[in-house]
């Protein structure tokens, strides 16, 4: 890691017997570009314990020194999960679609240091009951609620400006585990949100007008976001709102195709 500190801007950690999804480099590059100015320590492109973690190369000497403090037999995956906490990243930043998978069995001496986590499997989204509000232009009968409905309908608006929002206000606060936001047409990728972010809201207001405070989930990358939601340890606070925020005016149509929400992970063994 010390050797790699001056070779590039970012450091991607991989493991043996890892399969990469097609165009994984382009996918990671686009995501890093969107996160460039935002605070983060580790971005996780896989649910594997070791592979798929990205660090800023400027953090590598600090990370190497941290690892060397502990005995050699200390499980490395535990140290990697603790390191972001030292630099004020209190929750993991994990993307919903993994780009790295283990091939075959992962056993032997390596597994003691880098145990392979069970890949998180999600079924269909289960959008809980919610209302949707926006300050964007609403055209005729094309209501904002269409963006949250799990069907072929979508919400279209014209020329959004910086600060515009579309906010999903959950009827009851939920422990959400994954959120996916899709903008633009499905096939031609037209009418995407060019600059935007998704925020998580807590402390719902009594009049269902939104939430008292919001935290960043992540930026929209090429018109979409697909990210897992993590909670600080021992946190009892559930999610009350999901806000899509426009960061830059665009002189074109904007199509918010779908907002998908998962409140549970899919358990293959139970289903079987």
C-alpha positions in Angstrom: 0.0 0.0 0.0 2.8 2.4 0.8 4.3 1.6 -2.6 1.1 2.4 -4.4 0.4 5.7 -2.6 2.0 7.8 -5.3 1.0 5.8 -8.4 -2.6 6.9 -8.8 -5.4 8.9 -7.2 -7.3 5.8 -6.1 -6.5 2.3 -4.9 -8.8 -0.7 -5.7 -8.4 -3.7 -3.5 -8.9 -7.1 -5.1 -8.6 -10.7 -4.0 -7.8 -14.1 -5.7 -10.5 -15.9 -7.6 -12.6 -12.8 -8.1 -14.9 -12.5 -11.2 -15.5 -9.0 -12.5 -18.7 -7.8 -14.1 -18.5 -6.4 -17.7 -17.3 -2.8 -17.9 -16.5 -2.7 -14.2 -13.7 -0.2 -14.7 -16.0 2.3 -16.4 -18.7 1.8 -13.7 -16.2 2.5 -10.9 -14.7 5.4 -12.8 -18.1 7.1 -13.2 -18.9 6.6 -9.6 -15.6 8.0 -8.4 -16.1 11.1 -10.6 -19.5 11.7 -8.9 -18.1 11.2 -5.4 -14.9 13.2 -6.1 -15.8 16.3 -4.1 -17.8 14.5 -1.4 -16.5 13.2 1.9 -15.7 9.4 2.0 -13.0 7.1 3.1 -14.0 3.7 1.6 -16.4 3.0 -1.2 -17.5 -0.7 -1.5 -18.4 -2.1 -4.9 -19.0 -5.6 -3.5 -20.4 -7.2 -0.4 -17.2 -9.3 -0.2 -15.1 -8.8 2.9 -11.9 -7.9 1.0 -12.4 -7.4 -2.7 -14.0 -4.3 -4.3 -13.0 -1.7 -1.7 -11.7 1.6 -3.1 -9.5 4.1 -1.1 -8.0 7.4 -1.9 -4.3 6.7 -2.4 -3.5 9.6 -0.1 -5.0 7.6 2.7 -2.9 4.5 2.0 0.1 5.3 4.3 -2.3 6.0 7.1 -4.2 2.7 6.4 -0.9 0.7 6.2 0.3 2.1 9.5 -3.1 1.3 11.1 -2.9 -2.4 9.9 0.7 -2.7 11.2 -0.4 -1.8 14.7 -2.2 -5.1 15.2 -0.8 -8.7 15.3 -0.6 -10.6 12.0 -3.4 -12.9 12.9 -5.9 -10.1 13.5 -8.7 -10.7 10.9 -8.0 -8.1 8.2 -11.6 -7.7 7.2 -12.4 -6.4 10.7 -9.6 -3.8 10.5 -10.8 -2.7 7.1 -14.3 -2.1 8.4 -12.9 -0.1 11.4 -10.5 2.1 9.5 -13.2 4.5 8.0 -14.5 5.2 11.5 -11.1 6.7 12.4 -11.6 9.3 9.6 -15.2 10.1 10.4 -17.0 7.9 7.9 -19.5 6.4 10.4 -21.4 4.1 8.1 -20.4 1.9 5.1 -21.0 3.3 1.6 -22.0 0.2 -0.3 -23.5 0.1 -3.8 -26.5 -2.1 -4.4 -25.2 -3.8 -7.5 -21.9 -5.7 -6.9 -19.3 -5.7 -9.6 -17.1 -8.4 -8.0 -17.9 -12.0 -7.1 -15.9 -14.9 -5.9 -15.4 -17.8 -8.3 -15.7 -21.3 -6.8 -15.0 -22.2 -3.2 -13.0 -19.7 -1.1 -11.3 -21.9 1.4 -7.9 -22.6 2.9 -5.5 -20.4 4.8 -6.7 -17.2 2.9 -10.2 -17.6 4.3 -9.0 -17.0 7.9 -7.8 -13.5 6.9 -10.3 -12.7 4.2 -13.5 -14.7 4.8 -16.0 -14.5 2.0 -19.3 -12.8 3.1 -22.5 -14.3 1.9 -23.6 -12.2 -1.1 -26.6 -10.0 -0.2 -29.6 -11.1 -2.3 -32.5 -8.8 -2.8 -35.9 -9.8 -4.2 -38.4 -7.4 -5.7 -38.6 -3.9 -4.1 -41.4 -3.6 -1.6 -42.1 0.1 -1.6 -43.9 0.9 1.7 -46.9 3.2 1.6 -45.9 6.8 1.1 -46.9 10.1 -0.3 -44.8 12.1 -2.8 -44.3 15.9 -2.9 -42.4 18.1 -5.3 -41.8 21.7 -6.2 -41.1 20.8 -9.8 -43.5 21.7 -12.6 -46.4 19.2 -12.6 -48.0 18.8 -16.0 -51.7 17.9 -16.3 -52.5 14.5 -14.8 -48.8 13.3 -14.6 -48.6 13.3 -10.8 -45.4 13.0 -8.8 -46.8 9.8 -7.2 -46.1 8.0 -10.5 -42.3 8.1 -9.7 -42.9 5.8 -6.7 -45.4 3.5 -8.1 -44.0 0.1 -9.1 -45.4 -0.1 -12.6 -44.6 1.4 -16.0 -45.8 4.9 -15.1 -43.2 7.7 -14.5 -43.1 11.4 -13.6 -42.1 13.9 -16.2 -41.3 17.6 -15.6 -39.8 20.4 -17.6 -36.6 22.4 -17.0 -35.9 21.7 -13.3 -33.8 24.3 -11.5 -31.2 24.0 -8.8 -32.8 23.2 -5.4 -35.9 21.5 -6.9 -36.8 18.3 -5.1 -39.0 15.2 -5.3 -39.6 13.8 -1.8 -41.0 10.4 -0.8 -42.6 10.7 2.6 -43.1 7.3 4.2 -46.4 6.8 6.0 -44.6 5.0 8.8 -40.8 5.3 9.3 -39.0 2.2 8.0 -35.7 0.4 8.3 -34.8 0.6 4.6 -31.9 -1.5 3.3 -31.6 -0.4 -0.3 -32.7 2.4 -2.6 -32.6 2.6 -6.3 -33.5 5.8 -8.3 -33.9 5.7 -12.0 -34.2 8.8 -14.2 -34.3 9.1 -18.0 -35.8 6.8 -20.6 -34.9 3.2 -20.3 -33.5 2.5 -23.8 -32.1 5.7 -25.1 -31.1 7.2 -21.7 -32.6 10.6 -22.6 -34.0 13.1 -20.1 -31.8 11.9 -17.2 -31.1 14.0 -14.2 -27.8 15.6 -15.1 -26.7 16.7 -11.6 -28.4 15.5 -8.5 -28.2 13.6 -5.2 -30.4 11.4 -3.0 -30.8 12.2 0.6 -32.2 10.3 3.6 -34.7 12.1 5.9 -35.3 11.6 9.6 -37.8 13.1 12.0 -41.0 13.3 9.9 -43.0 16.5 10.3 -46.5 16.1 11.6 -48.2 17.5 8.4 -46.4 15.0 6.2 -44.5 17.9 4.6 -41.1 16.2 4.8 -38.5 15.6 7.5 -36.7 17.8 9.9 -33.2 16.8 8.8 -31.5 15.1 5.8 -28.2 13.3 5.3 -26.5 12.4 2.0 -27.0 8.9 0.6 -25.1 9.5 -2.6 -24.9 11.4 -5.9 -26.9 10.4 -9.0 -24.5 8.8 -11.5 -25.5 8.9 -15.2 -29.1 9.3 -14.2 -29.3 6.7 -11.5 -28.5 5.7 -8.0 -28.4 2.2 -6.5 -27.1 2.1 -3.0 -27.5 0.1 0.2 -28.6 2.0 3.3 -26.5 1.5 6.4 -27.2 2.6 10.0 -24.9 3.6 12.7 -24.4 0.8 15.3 -27.2 0.7 17.9 -29.2 3.3 15.9 -33.0 3.0 16.6 -34.0 5.8 14.2 -35.9 4.6 11.1 -36.1 6.4 7.8 -38.9 8.9 7.2 -38.2 10.5 3.8 -36.2 9.9 0.6 -35.4 13.1 -1.2 -34.2 13.5 -4.8 -32.5 16.9 -5.1 -31.6 18.8 -8.3 -28.1 20.3 -8.0 -28.0 22.1 -11.4 -30.6 23.6 -13.7 -31.2 21.8 -17.0 -33.0 23.1 -20.0 -34.7 19.9 -20.9 -37.3 17.4 -19.8 -36.6 15.3 -16.7 -38.1 11.9 -16.5 -38.1 10.3 -13.0 -38.8 6.8 -14.1 -38.9 4.9 -10.8 -37.9 5.0 -7.1 -37.5 1.5 -5.7 -37.2 0.8 -2.0 -36.3 -2.4 -0.2 -37.1 -2.8 3.5 -35.8 -6.4 3.8 -33.3 -8.7 2.2 -34.4 -11.8 0.3 -33.6 -15.1 2.1 -33.1 -17.8 -0.5 -33.1 -20.6 2.2 -36.5 -19.5 3.6 -38.0 -19.2 0.2 -36.8 -22.7 -0.7 
